């Protein structure tokens, strides 16, 4: 039986998505979850070369390469900035790059396998009324292709603070990697799945305890008997998830559970799961999902070939 996937109505929402995966089991869905977290490649800054020392600016003012954060902490903050990733640009992993695969680690890096960024900023001038200046991700400039410019939504990420007489200059190098090697290369967060369910209104009178609370679904519909329709069922995936959350208002510890008496029952759909996650913005959620499936397909193809070779 072939697994089926379908984007739930109303999604993606920004970088978040819900996908209905059917004709499958939990182990297969979990494999997709793990592939999204650990196997999907993305770009991240992995090396930063900071300018060090004391220098003089064009006004004759002496400035020093210090700020409120140690270089190691700043490098980590840079590593976690989402870098736009598009494998169609022809980037390859440093370990497979024709120019770099046989080069020692410190010398690896070329236009085929890395993206280069730079930043040059200084604190307020000596005669400024401001005492401090915040450096943001927007201050980072791409030396490589503009397609790798920091996205607008990430430009307000603060990096550090500079005082008078301080400056910050560096070159940063981003390369492809996978989440299994470091969290900075993991493109997703909040990855999870749950069985797809149908909500059944089993005891309409007792359900009034929930309906009288005046709750609504995520799209603004009242949670009442009308939501269930004539067949007393809710099949809309988003509404079912909203109902699951609403049931916490009449569950254990609320003092309403005995009167509610399981008036609404959640019936699992056999072999179907609702898969949800969000990306950090380096990849859109649909692309990340397709890449996860591609990674799994390639892995099992290679395994099949290895087994065939071993048995030959």
N, C-alpha and C positions, 0 to 999 in steps of 0.2 A: 504494500500500500504506500502511495506517495504522499509525503507530508504536504499540507496546504497552508499557505500563509495569506493573510488579508489584513490590511491596515484598518483599524477600527474607525468607524465614522467619526469625523470631527478632529482627527489627528493626522499628522503631527501638529503640536502646538508649540511653536518656537523650536527648541531643541528636544522637547519631550515627545514620546510616541507610545502608542499602544498597538500591539499587533496580535491578531487572533491566529493561533497556530493549531491546526486540527489534523486529524488522522495521524496522531503521533503518541508518544508517551513522555513521561517526566524526564527520563534519562536523555532523550534526544533534545528536548528543550533546554535541559541543563547544559548540554554540550554547546549549544548556541550561546548560552549565557557566558560560559567560560571562554569561548572563542572571542566574544565581544570584549571581555575584560583583558584577556591575556594575549590574543593573537593578531587582532586587527592592527596593522601598522599605521603609525602617525608620526608627524614631525614634532620634535621638542628640542629646546636649547640644551645642549649637553656639555658645552665648554664655553668659558668666558675668559677673555684676556683683558685684565684691568690695567689701565695706565697708573703708574705709581710715582710718588714723589711730590716735589714742590715745583711750581712753574709760575710764569708771569704772564698775565693776559695782555691784550693789546692796549689796555689803558695803563699798564705798568703796575697793576695790582697783583700782589703775590697771593696765589691760591694753592691749597694743598689737597691731595687726593684722599680725603677722608669723608665719611658721612656717619650717620647714626647707626648704621648696620655693618657688621663685619662682611668682608667680601664673600665668605662662604654662605652666609645667610642670603645675601643679595643674589648670588648665583642660583640658589635654590628657588627663590621667588621667580627668577627669570625662567627657570626650567618648567615651572608650573603654568606659565602663560600659554594659553591655547594658540598654537601656530597653525594657520590655514594649511590644510593638507589636501593635495590633489595629485594622485599618482599618475594622472594623465600627463603631468608635466615632465615625465621621464626620469624622475629621481629614483635612485637605487640605494640599497643598503651599503654602507661603507665596506662591509666584509665581502660584498659581491661586486663592488665597483672595479672595473677593469684597471683604473688608474691607481687605486688605493688598496686593493685586497692584499697585496704582497708588501705593503709599506708598514713600518713600525707604527704603533698606535698614535704616538704624538704627532706624526707627520701625515696622518690620514686626513683627507678632506680636499674636495675639488668641486667644480660646478656641477658635476654629475651626481654627487652624493651629499652635498650639504648646502644650506642656505645661510648666508652671511648677513648679520645685523650689526649696527653700530649705534652708539649713543654718546652725545657730548653735552653735558649740562653743568651749570655752576650755580652756586647759591646767590642770594641777593648781593648787589654791589655794596661797597662800604658806605655809600651815602643814601642807600635805600631805607625807607621806613619799615620795610618788612625784615624780619629777623631770619625767617626760614622760607624755603621753597620746596614744594613737594615735586618729586620726579615721577612721572606717570609712564605707563606703557606707550602712550601716544608719542613720547619723546624718542622712541626707538625707530630707527630708519632702516629700511631694507636696502642692502647694497646689491642683492641679487634681483630676481624678477619681481616687479611690483605685485604680482599675483600673491606673493607671500607676505604682503603688508599686514600688520596686526589689524584684525577686524575692528570696525567702529565700536561694536558692543564691548570690546575688551580694552579700549584705549584709556578708560578711566581707572584701570587697575593701578593702585599706587605701588611704587617700587621702594622708594626711600625718601629721606628728607635731607636737604643740604642747608647748612648755615652759611653766614657770611665767611668768605675766605676759603670755601670748600668747593671742589669740583669733582665730577664723576665722568670718566671716559672709559669706554670698553668696546671690544669687538666680541660678538656672541655668535656661536656656530650651532645651527640646528641640523639634526640628522634624523633619518627614519629609525624607529625602534618599535619594540612591542612591550605591552604592559607586563608581561611575565618577567622582564628584565628590570623595569622601574615604573613606578606609578605615573611618572611624567609622560610616559608613552601610552597610557591607557586612555582611550578616547571617551569612555562612558562612565556613568555613575548611577547609583540607585537601580541596579539591574535586578529584576525579579520577575517571577511569574506566579500565577494562581490558576486553579482550575476554572474553566468557564462555567458559570452557573446560570440557572433560570430561577427567578424568584416567584414563588407560588403563594398566593394569598389563601391560606388554609382556614383561618378563622377570622372572617371579616369583622365581627363585633369586637373581639378582643384586640384586633389590630388598631382599633380606634385610639387606643392609648398612645400609639406611635403617631398616628395621623393628626391627633390633636396638638402635637408639639409644634406644628407649623413649619416643619422642615421642608427644604426644597432640594432638587437635584442640582448638579453642577451647571446645567443649562437653564435653571430657573423654574422648572416645573414643580408643582406642589407634590409632596410625597403623601398621597392619599389613595383612596380606593380607585379613583379614575385612572391613576397611573397604571393599574393592573389590567384595565380593559374588561371586556365581557368574559374572556376566558380565564380571568383572575391570574394572569401570568405576566411577568416582565422579562422580555428577552433581550432588550437593548443593553449591550454590554456596559455602557457608561452608566446607565440608570441602575443596573444591578450592583455595580461597584458603589454607587452612591447609597443604595439601600443597605449594603453591607456595613457601611460606615454609620448610617442612621440607626442600625440595630444596636449599636453600642449604647444608645440612649435608653434602651429597654432591656439591656442585658444584665448579667450578674453584677451586683453591687449598686444598682440604680434604685432598688426598691420597687421597680416596676415589673421585674421578670416574672413573678408569679401570676400577676394579672394579665400580662401579655401572653404567657403560656405558649411560646413558639408559634405565634399566629401566622408568621411568614416563614416559609421554609425555603432554603437554598438547595436546589437540586443540581448536582454536577452533571455536566455534559460529558459523556464518555469520550476520551481521547482528544479533548480540546482544552487549550490553555490560553490565558491572556498574558502576553509578554509585554513588559513595560520597562523603560529606561530613559535616560537623557544623556546627550553628549555634552562635552565641554565647549563645543562650538568649533573645534578643529575640523570636524566632519559633520555633515547633516545626518540625522538619525537613520534615514532610509539607506544612504550610502554605507554607513557603518554596518547595518544589518546585512546588506548584500555582500559586503567584504567578509563578514564573519562566515557566511554560508560558503563563500569561495574558498576561504582558508580551510574549512572543514572538508570540502570536496577534494581539494588538493591533497590534504593529509591522508584521506582514505584511499585516494588513487595511488599515492606513493606506497601506502601499506599493502595494497592489493598487488602492486608490482613486486614488492619485496617478498611477499609470500609466494607468488608465482615463481620467482627466481629461486627461492629456497627449495621449492618442491620439484623444480625442473630436473 
